[in-house]
Amino acid sequence: MKKILLCLSLILILLLIACNGEETPLADTHSTDATAEKPLSSDAETNAETEPDTHNTDAAVTETLSADTEPDAPVTETETEPETESESEAVPVKTFQNPIADHAAADPCIVYRDGYYYGIFTEAVGISLYRSTTLENIFRGEKIGVFNLCEEVQGNIWAPELFYNPSTDRWYIYACGSKSGWDFFTIRMFCLESKTNDPFGEYVFKGYTDPDVLAIDQTMFYDEVSGNLYTAYSEFTDAGQVIMVALMENPWTISDKRIRVSYPRHAWEKKGEREDKDSRVNEGPVFLCHDGKLSLIYSASGCWSEFYCLGLVEFRGSDFSVDEMLNRGNWKKNISPVFSAANEVYGVGHCSFFTSPDGTETWIAYHGMATPDAGEEGRYPYVQRITFDQDGLPILGEPLSRDTEIGIPSGEPIPETEADA
């Protein structure tokens, strides 16, 4: 009997030992699962990644919107990964520097159309038209003469502008010149019309757009909805040079429906006074329409001076009908210049606007001087990209310095020899 009790005791002891040995790993396993589900550092890391990032993103957007510039894309893990060698080589970078001509070329007008940039500028004794597939070579490319001094126009051929009219499917060149020798007081605006719809072809003289008015720098705006053709130009008056807007009867005739939208009333519009020059200047107007918003950019102060700059008049009418366009109350003038000398580029003005080959960018062409006293013979052509604010008004920024590397316009082809280099 004692032996049986002893055996039972031993068996019980062994069972207790076995049970205690299995409890320990169960407890350890439970503890490990709890830690895996909710580590101590998890909450802290989550807060650091969400709250500060959200706050910083909002701050960046607010700052960007107030500065009217495009916000940088938020940094993500994917975007911060380094580019592979093949990715970096896939997109060649082509740049150029201002100015884009080896010679003086005041009042540059550039247009892009069907694979070519077309350029034109003041030559005084005639009109030449240039074209090139690349912007940097626009005034180094092909060249044709389209107009010379003649009986109708005998001198002072200034500021030609190239314009395509959809209603006639013809190209027009608007300029001014003296009807009698080089007599300044006989200067009038005139029009040339292309013989075909090829801008790089022959042109014919259509006549003076207003033979009785001393005026220069004619520019055009065509409204596709109404079919109306409008012009803006600079007229010489007792108040100095003023900007006029008028309805055209046809592409070569200004109607009597016209209004004044700007005159030189601010100090920055009257600089560069000389004994032989009146510095009260509003000239070189050009229309710019973006997303249905129409602006009129013009040049102010003496073109021979370092103070030459750009001003802006904003059109606030409800549409481009004659009643709205020729209502002076619909035109609001900026009290400050929108583009002026900077970065050692002086006397910036008399501009034109054109689009990149793919139509996604807007560029400005203007003339500038390398020194403050370069004068009228020292005006060279410059170009750079512009942007727009949320209301559709242009943001021109500052003139880029001559050592700035400028990326070519979007969609412009890169020559194979350069792409393979």
Secondary structure, DSSP 8 states (H G I E B T S, - for coil): -HHHHHHHHHHHHHHHHHHHHHHHHHHHHHHHHHHHHS-TTHHHHHHHHHHHHHHHHHHHHHHHHHHTS-------TTTTS---HHHHHHS---EE-S---SS---S-EEEEETTEEEEE---BSEEEEEEESSGGGTTTSEEEEEEE--SS--EEEEEEEEEEETTTTEEEEEEEEESSTT-GGGEEEEEEEESSS-TTS-EEEEEES-TTS-EEEEEEEE-TTT--EEEEEEEEETTEEEEEEEEEEETTEEEEEEEEEE---SGGGS---BTTB----EEEEEEEEETTEEEEEEEES-TTSTT-EEEEEEE--SSSSHHHHT-GGGEEE-SS-SB--BTTBEEEEEEEEEE-TTSS-EEEEEEEESSTT--GGG-EEEEEEEEE-TTS-EE------TT--EE--TT----HHHHT-
